[in-house]
Amino acid sequence: VERAVKQKKIFMIHGRYPVIRCLLRQRGWVEKKMVHPPGTALPAPQKDLDSSMLGDSDATEDVPHGSK
């Protein structure tokens, strides 16, 4: 860790990017974790957003196109 700090090999990523994190660590980089102040809400997981969007798109497909 001290060597990485001396070489200025510190990274911080906002979001979920496990592949990028893993690759940087393999190359000797050290991650500086983001600090979330208490009482702040974290964004909803991406899976929940995708499932809600899929439900909305199903409702629009039931309407036939071109009918008035």
Helices and strands as residue ranges (DSSP letters): H 2-6, E 10-11, H 18-26, E 30-31, H 46-61
